[in-house]
Amino acid sequence: MAADIRDRLRLEHLDIVELNFIRGQGDFLFRRHYRMGLRSHIMEVLKPADVAVEKNGIIKDGLRWFPKATPLKVLRIFRTRFDNLRDAEGELGRVKIVGRYLGPEYIAKSDEFLVDYAVQGRYEPLLCGLQEYVDGEILDPWGRLDSDYLASLFRRIDPLENKNGPRAMEVWEQNVRKGAERALGRIRTMILEAKLVPDLAGVGNLLLTRTGDIKLVDINNISRVSFESAIPRDDRGYPVCDKSIEALSLLEHKLIGRPVDRNAPIYQTFLDPGRMKEVRSIEREFHVSMGSSTSYFYPSR
């Protein structure tokens, strides 16, 4: 009897093509993404021909090059178990709301779908997403985001652009900061109006692109925002709502240069010193309970 894929640590190509809802088994190659998902399996969807070139190389100007295969899409298979169809549809609804607020400029577009997953002799609802692949560098709210660090990201994103000199780098940094103001403004509006916040705290959930845009690529953990005193935790025990709003404040300060106004409606509750101290205690409990592997998902701070 096949093991439930939601319990598996990682999946490979054969695990995907053997799923009852996958068709066209020879058309694509599925490869595990370098980011191991805590709440979903993340698989690159690739052309077999591109992978063959990556493996065997191609002759260009008398040299053999090994260009990395670029994914056509990213397949996400959520680990969440739903008690019924209504709960699954509720999760879908939250994803759609976040997509409407952020728009295609600031979120990796994803076509979410529910399937009947055949497991252990029965069918269960399974949430999946076929998401656009975003090429970019991780934007870490907890790290340095000054001009020197942004310059280092720029060089990694597109080393060929360096031929245009410092001016190209300056323009890119300006685009980053202007785009951040728009993107973070939309997130603030969503928090106040829809009472929802995506996971901004997890490492790798936000990317900076070649054009200087911020892209939210992880939409697996959308929290309801409550301004009550109780600190909410997600299904893994992490205070993701509080940490996401803290991350928002850090990004506003570091990228926009906006001083944190602790009297603002959002921050008055979530950046209260006593509450933040309690959140840090919950964080420590989370990391102890999950082990060292959690450093892939949330910073230990």
C-alpha positions in Angstrom: 0.0 0.0 0.0 1.5 3.3 -1.1 2.5 5.8 1.6 0.6 9.0 1.8 2.7 11.6 -0.1 1.7 14.3 2.5 3.7 12.4 5.0 6.8 11.9 2.8 9.9 14.0 3.5 10.6 14.4 -0.2 9.2 13.3 -3.6 10.9 12.3 -6.8 9.8 12.2 -10.5 8.4 8.6 -10.2 6.4 9.5 -7.2 4.6 12.3 -9.1 3.9 10.4 -12.3 2.4 7.5 -10.3 -0.3 9.8 -8.8 -3.8 9.0 -9.9 -4.5 12.6 -11.1 -1.3 13.1 -13.2 -1.6 12.7 -17.0 0.9 12.8 -19.8 3.5 11.0 -17.9 6.3 11.2 -20.5 5.7 14.9 -21.4 7.4 16.4 -18.4 10.1 15.7 -15.9 9.4 16.5 -12.3 12.4 17.5 -10.1 12.4 18.4 -6.5 13.0 22.2 -6.0 16.0 23.1 -3.9 13.6 24.6 -1.3 12.1 21.8 0.8 8.6 22.8 1.7 7.4 22.6 5.3 3.7 22.8 4.2 4.0 21.6 0.6 6.1 19.5 -1.8 7.7 21.9 -4.3 8.5 20.3 -7.7 10.0 21.9 -10.8 8.2 21.0 -14.0 10.8 20.6 -16.8 11.1 19.6 -20.4 13.0 16.4 -20.7 15.0 17.8 -23.6 16.2 20.8 -21.4 17.3 18.4 -18.7 19.2 16.3 -21.3 21.1 19.5 -22.4 21.8 20.3 -18.7 23.2 16.9 -18.2 25.2 16.3 -21.4 26.0 19.9 -22.3 26.0 21.8 -25.6 28.9 22.9 -27.8 29.1 26.7 -28.2 32.0 28.6 -29.6 34.2 25.5 -29.3 33.4 25.0 -25.6 31.0 22.7 -23.9 28.4 24.5 -21.8 25.9 23.0 -19.3 23.0 25.5 -19.1 20.7 24.8 -16.3 17.2 23.7 -17.3 14.6 26.4 -16.6 11.3 25.2 -15.1 8.2 25.7 -17.1 6.2 25.8 -13.9 6.4 24.9 -10.3 4.0 22.2 -9.0 3.0 22.6 -5.3 1.3 19.7 -3.5 -0.1 20.9 -0.2 0.5 18.7 2.9 -2.6 20.0 4.6 -5.3 17.5 5.3 -8.9 18.8 5.0 -11.7 17.4 7.0 -14.2 18.2 4.2 -14.5 20.0 0.9 -15.7 23.2 2.5 -12.4 23.6 4.4 -10.4 23.0 1.2 -12.5 25.6 -0.6 -11.9 28.1 2.3 -8.2 27.7 1.8 -8.6 28.3 -1.9 -10.6 31.4 -1.1 -7.8 32.9 1.0 -5.3 32.3 -1.8 -7.6 34.1 -4.3 -8.0 37.1 -2.0 -4.2 37.5 -1.6 -3.9 37.3 -5.4 -6.4 40.0 -5.9 -4.7 42.4 -3.5 -1.2 41.8 -4.7 -1.9 41.4 -8.4 0.4 39.7 -10.9 3.1 42.2 -10.3 3.8 41.1 -6.7 2.8 37.5 -6.5 3.9 34.4 -8.4 0.7 33.6 -10.3 -0.6 30.2 -9.4 -3.5 28.2 -10.7 -4.8 26.3 -7.6 -6.9 23.2 -8.0 -8.4 20.5 -5.9 -8.1 16.8 -6.8 -9.4 13.5 -5.5 -6.3 11.9 -4.3 -6.4 8.1 -4.2 -4.7 7.0 -1.0 -5.0 3.8 1.0 -8.1 2.6 -0.7 -10.1 5.9 -0.5 -10.2 9.3 -2.1 -9.4 12.5 -0.2 -9.4 16.2 -1.3 -5.8 17.4 -2.1 -5.0 21.0 -2.8 -2.3 21.6 -5.5 -1.1 24.6 -7.4 0.7 25.1 -10.7 2.7 28.2 -10.2 4.8 30.4 -12.5 8.5 30.0 -12.0 10.2 33.1 -10.7 13.9 33.6 -11.2 15.3 35.9 -8.5 17.2 36.2 -5.2 15.8 35.7 -1.7 14.7 38.9 0.0 15.3 38.3 3.7 13.4 40.8 5.9 15.8 39.9 8.8 19.0 40.5 7.0 20.9 43.5 5.6 19.1 45.5 2.9 21.3 48.5 2.5 22.7 49.6 -0.8 25.8 47.4 -0.7 23.8 44.3 0.0 21.3 45.1 -2.8 24.2 45.6 -5.1 25.4 42.1 -4.3 22.0 40.8 -5.1 21.9 42.6 -8.4 25.2 41.1 -9.4 23.9 37.6 -8.7 20.6 38.1 -10.4 22.1 39.3 -13.7 25.9 39.4 -13.9 25.7 40.4 -17.6 24.1 43.6 -16.7 27.3 44.7 -14.9 28.6 45.7 -18.4 26.3 48.8 -18.1 28.3 50.0 -15.1 27.1 51.5 -11.8 24.2 53.3 -13.4 22.4 50.1 -14.2 22.8 49.0 -10.6 21.5 52.4 -9.3 18.4 52.1 -11.5 17.7 48.6 -10.3 18.0 49.7 -6.6 15.6 52.6 -7.3 13.1 50.1 -8.9 13.4 47.9 -5.8 12.6 50.6 -3.4 9.8 52.1 -5.5 8.3 48.6 -6.1 8.6 47.8 -2.4 6.6 50.9 -1.5 3.8 49.7 -3.8 3.9 46.0 -2.8 4.1 46.6 1.0 1.3 49.2 0.7 -0.9 46.6 -0.8 -0.1 44.1 1.9 -0.9 46.7 4.6 -4.3 47.4 2.9 -5.0 43.7 2.7 -4.3 43.3 6.5 -6.6 46.1 7.4 -9.4 45.3 4.9 -9.4 41.6 4.4 -7.8 40.7 7.8 -5.4 38.3 6.1 -1.6 38.3 5.8 0.6 35.9 3.8 3.7 34.3 5.3 6.4 37.0 5.0 8.6 35.5 7.7 9.7 32.3 6.1 13.1 32.3 4.4 12.7 32.3 0.7 9.0 33.3 0.6 9.9 36.6 -1.0 12.1 37.0 -4.1 13.7 40.1 -5.8 13.5 39.8 -9.6 15.7 41.1 -12.4 13.3 44.0 -12.9 13.5 44.9 -9.2 10.0 43.6 -8.3 9.2 41.8 -5.0 7.4 38.6 -5.7 5.6 36.5 -3.1 6.2 32.9 -4.1 4.9 31.0 -1.0 1.2 31.2 -0.6 0.8 28.1 1.6 0.4 29.8 4.9 -2.1 32.6 4.9 -3.1 33.8 8.3 -6.3 35.5 9.6 -5.3 38.7 11.4 -6.9 39.3 14.7 -6.1 42.3 16.9 -7.0 40.4 20.0 -4.4 39.9 22.7 -4.1 36.1 22.1 -1.2 35.2 19.9 -2.4 32.9 17.1 -0.3 30.0 15.9 -0.5 28.1 12.6 -1.0 24.3 12.4 2.7 23.8 13.1 2.7 25.9 16.2 4.5 28.9 14.7 3.3 32.5 15.4 3.3 33.3 11.7 0.8 36.1 11.8 2.9 38.1 14.3 6.2 37.3 12.6 4.8 38.3 9.2 3.7 41.7 10.5 7.1 42.1 12.1 8.7 41.3 8.8 6.5 43.8 7.1 7.7 46.5 9.5 11.3 45.6 8.8 10.9 45.7 5.1 9.2 49.1 5.3 12.0 50.5 7.4 14.9 48.9 5.4 13.6 49.3 1.9 11.5 52.4 2.0 13.2 54.2 4.9 10.0 54.6 6.8 10.4 54.8 10.6 8.2 52.2 12.3 5.2 53.9 13.8 4.2 51.8 16.7 1.0 53.8 17.1 -0.2 52.8 13.6 -3.3 50.5 13.7 -1.3 47.4 12.6 1.8 47.9 14.6 0.2 49.1 17.9 -0.9 45.6 18.6 1.7 43.4 17.0 4.9 45.4 17.9 3.9 45.8 21.5 7.2 45.0 23.4 5.5 42.6 25.8 3.7 40.8 23.0 6.9 40.5 21.0 8.7 39.0 24.0 6.0 36.4 24.2 6.2 35.7 20.5 10.0 35.1 20.7 9.3 32.6 23.5 6.8 30.8 21.2 9.4 30.8 18.4 12.0 29.1 20.6 9.5 26.4 21.5 8.7 25.9 17.8 12.4 25.5 16.8 13.0 23.1 19.6 10.0 21.0 18.7 10.8 20.9 14.9 14.5 20.5 15.2 17.4 22.2 13.2 15.7 21.6 9.8 13.4 24.5 10.5 16.2 26.9 9.7 15.2 26.3 6.1 11.9 27.9 6.7 12.0 30.4 9.6 14.9 32.4 11.0 15.7 31.6 14.6 15.3 35.1 15.9 
